[in-house]
């Protein structure tokens, strides 16, 4: 998931350099969403691991 977020950041940077601001904004928004989802799932997995005692 984090891999896809980084891909969308690169797409946003390339689109911004080429002048496609709408596409860059959309790709960056999607990258932000995926990164936040990754962080939330990572914290939940960490909490579940700590509660299980492993």
N, C-alpha and C positions, 0 to 999 in steps of 0.2 A: 504494500500500500504506500509505503514511504517512497518506494521506487517510482511509482506513478506520479506522486506529488512532485518529485524532482524533475520528471519528464515534462510535466505541465509548466513548471517554472522555466525550463529551458525554452519550451514553445512560446511562453509569454515573452521572454527576453528577445527571441528572434522576431516575433511579431511586432514588438515595440520598436525594434531597430529598423524594421521594414515599413513602419508607419501604420500598421493595422492596430490601432488603439482599442477598438472594440473587441477584437479577438484576444488581444493581450490582456485586457481586463477580465474577460471570461475565463481564460486559461489560468490567470493568477488567482481568481476567486475559487476555481475548482481545486487548484493546488493547495490553497489555504484550507478548504474544507477537508481534503484528504489528510493533510498534516494534522489538523485538529482531531479528526477521527482516529488517526493513528495514536496520538497522545492519549486520548481517552481510553482506547482499548488497551494500550500498554499499561496504564495506571490500573485499570480493572484487572488485568492479568497479574500484575504485581500484587495487588491486594488479595486476589484469590489465592495466589501462591503462599502469601504470608499467613492467611487464615487457615490454609490446609496444613501448615506446619512443615513445608518442604523448604 
